[in-house]
Amino acid sequence: MPAVDAPSRAADETARFRRLLTSAPWTAAPICEVGRAVLTPALGGVAVLPWRAEALAAGAQGLEVAPDLDALSVPLAGFEQALVHADKSREATLCQLAWLWNRLSPGAHLGLCGGNELGIRTTAERAAALLGAMPELERVKAKARLVRFVRGDQGLAAHQAAASFEGPSVGGAAGGRFRSLPGTFAAGRLDAGSALLWRTVERRVAEAVRPTPGCVLDLACGVGVLGLSALLRWPRARAEFYDADARAVRLCRENAEHLGCAGRARVHWWDAQLEPLPQPPSAAATLVLINPPFHRGKARDLGAAEAIFERLGSLIGAGAEAFIVANYKLPYEAPLARLGKLQTLASEDGFKVLHVAPE
Ligand SMILES: C[S@@+](CC[C@H](N)C(=O)[O-])C[C@H]1O[C@@H](n2cnc3c(N)ncnc32)[C@H](O)[C@@H]1O
């Protein structure tokens, strides 16, 4: 299964950044390290790891792990050093740097590192402008860059780039408003693929092709657009949401809360490549909605989508039906046709909506 590649790729990346990071001097004191755990094993401290696979691996090594900066249980003021590994979203990286800068004490070191493929040079320039500081140290190695700043006396004005957007219309009326953050999928806008998937579900309802679902599963839910629209559409339905990114999980919970659906929604931090679906609900009258990931970082990678389809098999076998949206060229037909009766229900703007139901 392609999922087997994921840990070895993560190990290669860790080795690459270890070469860069150990070329610089660090204080022999705990560190708050965001995005990867490269220095934490030697220095101690806490690794902030939103991706579940990395968090589980670091936890298994005995490291202290938090899923999210906001979930840190220790005060940052006690740390002499922190390091951010650049996120694929530059804006998310800058938000993390600003968050740390405002909580570290004057004199503490704040590092930023990342690969050239993420445009780290530009991110480092933007960071210097944001923090109003010149790097005290710079290193370049293994097609990656490290810059480090010393926290001055001044904090920053809040740098919070939360963006909310209008979800798809529901039953002909305005839908929900969704909060997102840089780094989560389609931050600040409704994705055209998600919108097409939801329109297709609504059309099937209008044509009375499908019954009202009792239970909705949103696999790879992001901030919850699909499953929460379903809860707004069917006030008696319940929904289970699953995503590997702790930031998406937190936002999905917050969105369920402010849309008044929290009592009918459960959100799981779950990695399709590592775990079976937790507490699978009864598949009777179950509707599964999926906009699968097809990137890891910036690179195309279908491993997570294929793992999600494997998990889907037992749900279809137990009577559920699924709607899956994908870029038109993605080769999902073969794995999905093995699960049940496959149809293409829509094809628009470079996307297709596939439907799988029991034979
Ligand atoms: C294309 S987005 C879809 C988000 C949401 N369903 C929507 O339509 O707006 C794919 C989601 O898959 C999540 N994801 C990536 N890898 C995953 C994995 N291995 N297991 C579970 N979710 C994963 C990402 O965090 C992201 O939120």
The ligand as a MOL file (V3000), in Angstrom:
LIG
                    3D

  0  0  0     0  0            999 V3000
M  V30 BEGIN CTAB
M  V30 COUNTS 27 29 0 0 0
M  V30 BEGIN ATOM
M  V30 1 C -9.1890 18.5830 -0.3110 0
M  V30 2 S -9.2930 18.8810 1.4320 0 CHG=1
M  V30 3 C -11.0570 18.7660 1.6660 0
M  V30 4 C -11.5750 19.5060 2.8730 0
M  V30 5 C -13.1060 19.5660 3.0060 0
M  V30 6 N -13.7280 18.2570 2.9140 0
M  V30 7 C -13.7020 20.4850 1.9730 0
M  V30 8 O -14.3170 19.9890 1.0220 0
M  V30 9 O -13.5500 21.7150 2.1180 0 CHG=-1
M  V30 10 C -8.6180 17.3830 2.0440 0
M  V30 11 C -8.4590 17.2730 3.5610 0
M  V30 12 O -7.7990 16.0140 3.8030 0
M  V30 13 C -7.0480 16.1250 4.9920 0
M  V30 14 N -6.0570 15.0310 4.9870 0
M  V30 15 C -4.8480 14.9970 4.3690 0
M  V30 16 N -4.2390 13.8180 4.5830 0
M  V30 17 C -5.0880 13.0770 5.3410 0
M  V30 18 C -5.0180 11.7730 5.8940 0
M  V30 19 N -3.9440 10.9930 5.7190 0
M  V30 20 N -6.0690 11.3190 6.6350 0
M  V30 21 C -7.1500 12.1170 6.8390 0
M  V30 22 N -7.2690 13.3720 6.3460 0
M  V30 23 C -6.2540 13.8500 5.6070 0
M  V30 24 C -6.4670 17.5290 4.9140 0
M  V30 25 O -6.1190 18.0020 6.1820 0
M  V30 26 C -7.6210 18.3210 4.2720 0
M  V30 27 O -8.3900 18.9650 5.2590 0
M  V30 END ATOM
M  V30 BEGIN BOND
M  V30 1 1 1 2
M  V30 2 1 2 3
M  V30 3 1 2 10
M  V30 4 1 3 4
M  V30 5 1 4 5
M  V30 6 1 5 6
M  V30 7 1 5 7
M  V30 8 2 7 8
M  V30 9 1 7 9
M  V30 10 1 10 11
M  V30 11 1 11 12
M  V30 12 1 11 26
M  V30 13 1 12 13
M  V30 14 1 13 14
M  V30 15 1 13 24
M  V30 16 1 14 15
M  V30 17 1 14 23
M  V30 18 2 15 16
M  V30 19 1 16 17
M  V30 20 1 17 18
M  V30 21 2 17 23
M  V30 22 1 18 19
M  V30 23 2 18 20
M  V30 24 1 20 21
M  V30 25 2 21 22
M  V30 26 1 22 23
M  V30 27 1 24 25
M  V30 28 1 24 26
M  V30 29 1 26 27
M  V30 END BOND
M  V30 END CTAB
M  END
